[in-house]
Amino acid sequence: MRAVPFAGPFGAEVLDLDLADPLAVTAAAPDLRRLLATHRLLLWRVPDLAAERQIGLMRTFGPVLDESGTGAEWTLVSNVADGGRLGDGEYLFHFDLEFTPTPLEVISLYALEVPERPTHTRFADGVRAARRLDPRTRADLTGRSARHVYPLTDARGDRRYRLADLDPGAPSAEHPLLWAHPVTGEIVLTATAMQTDTVLGVDEAVGEELLTRAWAVLYDARNVVRHEWRVGDLVVWDNRALQHARDAVLGRRTLRRVPVGEFAVTLRTDSGPGS
């Protein structure tokens, strides 16, 4: 097995590992975890990958979650398939389940169907962004936390969620703006364009100016990888290190999703965290 780094700022394509061979995948587990910790985004190009092989690979990173509630351990991110989630809309940058105390750990998507017109998922590196902060912004972020929110009803992904606009009881969680990754210990910039509501403990205008400075580094083109999907692509990423976003989908698109984490939130058919 070997990894070929992307031309961009992070990520790598993994070669010479037969995902159809469970014994080979199990034997490679320590190296796979090391590669994910190093590159944060991994790509395989594997035609006709069965769901059980995707699930088997993901078990090397931790406990696979059943977001479907049926025991299937996979769901479809699709605008055409029965039971598919998320529809056609745009989704701003976020990390999945950031509105809970324990976000998902690792996420995988496998492309079953993609439109003729290119369709993308974009990734922004919170670890790299934290390293690239100027001294003033780093000092202003250090020791501060932000509230992350998610709606119970309207879950459009093309606008920032604000607690004042959400339904009563909408889930929320507080996370440090500079967060030590629980596996690697690296510092991660966690503010997101979709679900970060407010910086705690400062005036709103000060908090918004601080978020604007943080996002300028995080979403700089030099800190973003844009993956154009092909049928047979399997993308695995560290959800606690990377944020992801997507443009509106034009045409038929179906991706199979298998996540790893401590607990699942069952996605509704019309909304949910977007990829």
PARO-73174 format. One record per residue: residue in one letter; x, y, z of N, C-alpha, C, CB in turn. Coordinates in steps of 0.2 Angstrom, whole numbers, plus 5000, padded with zeros to 4 digits. Glycine has a CB too. Example, Ala and Ser with C-alpha at 12.3 -4.5 7.8 and 13.67 -1.06 7.14 Angstrom:
A506649725039506249785039506649845039505749785045;S506449895035506849955036506450005039507049975029;
END
This chain:
M500449945000500050005000500450065000499550005006;R500250114996500650174996500150234995501150174990;A500350294997499950354996500250404992499750385003;V499950434987500250484983499850554985500050474975;P500250594988499950664990499650704984500450704993;F499050734986498750774981499250834979498050804983;A499150864973499450924971499250984976499350944964;G498750984979498451034984498751034990497751034984;P498451074995498851085002498751025006498551135005;F498350975005498250915009497850865005497850925016;G497850795008497550745005498050705001496950775000;A497850635000498250584996497750534993498750555001;E497950504987497650444984498050384987497650454977;V497650334989497950274991497950224986497550244998;L498450194985498550144979498750074982499050164974;D498650024979498949954980498649924987499749964981;L498049944988497749904994497049884991497649955000;D496949814991496349784988495749784994496449714986;L495349834993494749844998494249784997494449904996;A494349744992493849684992494149624996493749664985;D494749634999495149585003495049605010495849575001;P494649575014494549605021495149585025493949565025;L495549535024496149525028496649575026496449455026;A496749595020497249645018497049715022497249655011;V496449725022496249795025496349785032495449805024;T496149735036496349725043497049735044496049665045;A497449705040498249705041498449775040498549655036;A498149815036498349885034498149935039498149895027;A497749915044497349955048497850015052496949925054;P498349995055498850045058499050095053499350005061;D499250065047499550115042498950155039499850075036;L498350135039497750175036497650235041497150135035;R497650215048497550265053498150315053497550235060;R498750295052499250345051499250385045499950305051;L499050365039498950405033498350455034498750355027;L497850435038497250485039497550535043496650445042;A497950525049498150575053498650615049498550535059;T499050595045499450635041499150675036500050585038;H498750645032498450685026497750705027498450635020;R497350685032496750705034496150695028496750775035;L496350685022495850665017496150615012495750725013;L495850555012496050495008495650485002496250435012;L495850464996495450444990495650374988495550504985;W495150334986495250274982494850284976495050214987;R495050254971494650244965494550174964495050274958;V493950154965493750074966493050064963493750054973;P493050044956492350024953492049974957492450014946;D491349984958490949924960491149904967490949864956;L491249954972491449934978490749924982491749994982;A490749864985490149844989490049874995490149764990;A489449884998489349925004489749895010488649925006;E489749825010490049785016490849805016489949715015;R491149815010491849825009491949895012492149815002;Q491549945010491650015013491550015020491050065009;I491049975023490949975030491549945033490349935032;G491849885030492449855033493049905033492649795029;L493149945028493649985028493550035034493750025022;M492950065035492850115040492950085047492150145039;R492850025048492949995054493649995057492649925055;T494150005052494850015054494950085058495250005048;F494450125057494550195060494150205066494350245055;G493650155068493250165074492550135073493250235076;P492150145077491450115077491050145072491150115084;V490850105067490350125062489650135065490350075056;L489350195063488750215065488150195060488750285067;D487550185063486950175059486550235059486550105062;E486650275054486250335054485550325051486550385049;S485450265048484850255045484350225050484850195039;G484550205056484050175060483850105059483550225061;T484050075053483850015051484349955052483650015044;G484949975054485449925055485949915049485149855057;A485749955044486149955037486849975038485749985032;E486950025042487650055043487850095037488150005044;W487450115033487550155027486950195025487850125021;T486950255023486450295020486650325013486250355025;L486150345010486250375003486150455003485750344998;V486750485001486650555000486450564993487350595002;S485850584991485650574984485050624983485450504983;N484950654977484450694975483950654971484650754972;V484050584970483650544966483450474969483950534959;A483850444973483750384976483150384981484350354978;D482750324981482250324987482650324994481850254986;G482450364998482750365005483350415005482950305007;G483550444999484150484999484050545002484250494991;R484550575005484550635009484850695005484850625015;L484750755007485050815006484850854999485750805006;G484550814995484250854989484750884984483750904991;D484650944982485050974977485451034979484650994971;G485251054985485451124988486251124989485151144993;E486451194989487151204992487151194999487351274990;Y487751175002487951175009488551215010487951095011;L488551255015489151295017489551255021488951355021;F490251275022490651235026490451225033491351275026;H490551165035490351135042490751075043489651125042;F490751045049490950975051490350945054491550975055;D490250885052489650845054489550835062489550785051;L488950855064488750845071489150895076488850775074;E489350955073489751005077489251035082490051055072;F488551025081488051055085487951005091487451065082;T488350955092488350905098489050905101488150835095;P489050885107489650875111490150835108489550855118;T489950785104490450735101490350735093490350665104;P490650775089490550775082490750705079490950825079;L490550685073490750625070491550625069490450615063;E491850565069492550565069492850555062492850505073;V492550515058492850505051492250485047493350435051;I492250515041491650505036491950475030491250575035;S491550435026491650415020491050425015491950335020;L491250435009490750445004490950404998490550515002;Y490550364995490750324989490250344983490650244990;A490450364977490050384972489750334968490550434967;L489150324968488750274964488450304958488150244968;E488350364958488050404952488250474952487250394951;V488450504947488650574947488350604940489450584947;P488150664940487950694934488450704929487550764936;E488250724923488650734917489050804919488350744911;R488750854922489050914924489450904930488550974925;P490050924930490450914936490150934943491150944936;T490250884948489950904955490550894960489350854956;H490550934965491150934969490950934976491551004968;T491450914980491450924988492050964989491350864992;R492051014993492551054995492751045002492451134994;F493451045003493651025010494151085012494050955011;A494051105018494451165021494851135027494051225023;D495451145028495951115033495951155039496651095030;G495651135045495651175051496351165054495151145055;V496651115053497351105056497851155053497651035056;R497851155046498251195043498151275044498251185035;A497451285044497251355045497451385052496451365045;A497451335057497651355064498351375064497551305069;R498751335060499551355060499651415056499851295056;R499151435052499351495047499051565050499051485040;L498751555056498451615059498951665061498051605065;D498851735060499351785062499351785069499151855059;P499851815072499951805080499351845083500551845082;R499151895081498551935084497951895084498452005080;T497751865078497151825078497151765082496951805071;R497751735082497851675086497751695094498551645085;A498051745096497951765103497251785104498451835104;D496851815100496151835101495751775101495951885095;L495951715098495551655098495651615104495651615091;T496251615106496551565111496051575118497251585113;G495851525120495451525126494751545125495751575131;R494551555119493851575118493451515114493751635113;S492751515116492351465113491851495109492051415118;A491451455105490951475101490351425101491151485093;R489751455100489151415100488951385093488551445103;H488851325092488751295086487951275086489151235084;V487551285081486851275081486651235075486451335082;Y486051205075485751175070484951175070485951095069;P484551185065483851185066483551125066483551225060;L482951115069482551055070482151055064482151055076;T481951105060481451105055481851125048480851155056;D481851185047482151215040482851205041481951285039;A483151155036483851145037484251165030483951075039;R484051215027484351245021485151245023484051305018;G485551225018486251235019486651285016486551165017;D486251335013486551385009486551455013486251395003;R486451455020486451515024486751495031485751545024;R487051535034487251525041486651525046487751585043;Y486751475050486151465055486351515061486151395058;R485851545064485851595070485351565075485851665068;L485551565081485151535086484551575086485551545093;A484551645086483951685086483451675081484151765086;D483651645075483151625070482851555070483551635063;L483151515075482951445075482351425079483551405077;D482051365078481551345082481751335089481251285079;P481251345094481451325101481751255102480851345106;G482251245106482551185107482951155102481951135108;A483151195097483651175092484251155095483751235087;P484551105093485251085096485751125096485451015094;S486151135101486751175100487351145105486651245102;A487951165104488551145108489051195107488851075105;E489451195113490051245113490651205112490051285120;H491051235108491751205106492251265106491751175100;P492851245109493451295108493551315101494051275112;L493651375100493851405093494551375091493851475093;L494951365095495551325094495551265098496251365095;W495451205095495351145099495851095097494651115096;A496151055102496651005102496350945099496950995108;H496550915093496250855090496350805095496550845083;P495850765097495950705102496350655100495250685103;V496550645094496950585091497650615090496750555085;T497750665086498450695084498650745089498350715077;G498250775093498450835097498550895094499150815101;E498550895087498550955083498051005085498650945075;I498151075084497651125085497251135079497951185088;V496551135080496151135074495751205075495651075074;L495651245070495151305070494451275068495451355064;T494051285073493351255072492751295070493251225079;A492851365069492351405067492051385060492551475067;T491451375059491151355052490651415050490851295053;A490651415043490251465040489551445040490451465032;M489351385041488651365042488351365049488551295039;Q488751335054488351325060488651355066488451255061;T489151405065489451435071489051505072490151455070;D488651505078488251555079488551625082487651535084;T488951615087489251665091489851645094488751695096;V490351695095490851685099490651705107491451735097;L490751665111490551675118490951725122490451605122;G490651765126491051805131491351875128491651765133;V491151885122491251955119490651985116491851945114;D490752045115490152085111490052055104490352165111;E489452055102489352025095489752055090488552035094;A489852115089490252145084490952125084490152225085;V491252125090491952095091491952025089492152105098;G491451985091491451915089491451905081490851875092;E490951945078490951935071491551955067490351985068;E491852005070492552025067493051975068492752095070;L493051945073493551885075493351825070493451865082;L492751815069492551755065492751775057491851745065;T492651835055492851855049493651845048492651935047;R494051865052494751855052494951785051495151885058;A494551745056494751665056494551635049494351635061;W493951655046493751625040494151645034492951645039;A494451705034494851725029495451675028495151795030;V495651655034496251605033495951535032496651605040;L495451515035495151445034494951435027494651435039;Y494651485024494351475017494751505012493651495017;D495351525013495751545008495851485003496451565011;A495851504997495951454991496551404992495951484984;R497051434996497651394997497551345002498251444998;N496951345006496851305011496251255010496751345018;V496051255003495451215001495651164996494951264999;V495351104997495451054991494751044988495750984994;R494651044982494051034978494050974975493851094973;H493650924977493650854974493050854969493550804979;E493250834963492750824958492550754957492950854951;W491950734959491750664959491750624953491050664963;R491950564953491850514947491550454950492550504944;V491150424946490850354949491450314951490450324943;G491450284957491950234959492450274964492350204954;D492350334965492750374970492550354977492750444969;L493050334981492850334988493350384992493050254991;V492950434995493350484999493250475007493150554997;V493750475010493750465018494050525021494050395020;W493750555026494150615029493950615036493850675025;D494450655039494450665046493950725048495150685049;N493350705050492850755051493050805057492150725053;R493450785061493650835067494250885065493850795073;A494550865059495050915057494850955050495650865055;L494450925046494250955040493550985041494350915034;Q493351035037492651055036492551035029492551135037;H491851025027491651015020491051055018491550935019;A491051065012490451105009490351075002490651175008;R489751094999489651074992489251134988489251004992;D489351134982488951174978488251144976489251194971;A487751184974487151154972487251094967486651204969;V486851044967486950984963486550994957486750914966;L486850984951486450994944486450924941486751054940;G485950884941485950824938485850764944486550814934;R485850704942485750654946486450634950485550584942;R486350634957486950614961486750574967487350684963;T487150514967487050474973487750454976486650414971;L487850464982488450444986488250404992488850504988;R488650354993488450304999488950325005488550234997;R488550345010488950375016488950315022488550435019;V489550315024489750275030490150315035490050205029;P489850325041490250365046490550325052489850425048;V491050355055491250335062491150385067492050315061;G490950365073490950405078490650375085490450465076;E490450415090490150395096489450385096490350435101;F489050425092488350415092488150445085487950445098;A487550425083487250445076486650485078487050385072;V486550535073485950575072485650545066486050645072;T485050525067484650495061484450555056484050455063;L484650555050484550605045483850595042485050605040;R483550655042482850655039482950655031482450715041;T482450635028482450625020482550695017481850595018;D482350755020482350815017482950865019481750845017;S483350835024483850885026484350845030483550935031;G484850875033485350845037486050875035485350775036;P486550855039487250875037487350865030487750845042;G487650915027487750905020488450885017487550965016;S488550855012489150835009489150835001489350755011;
END
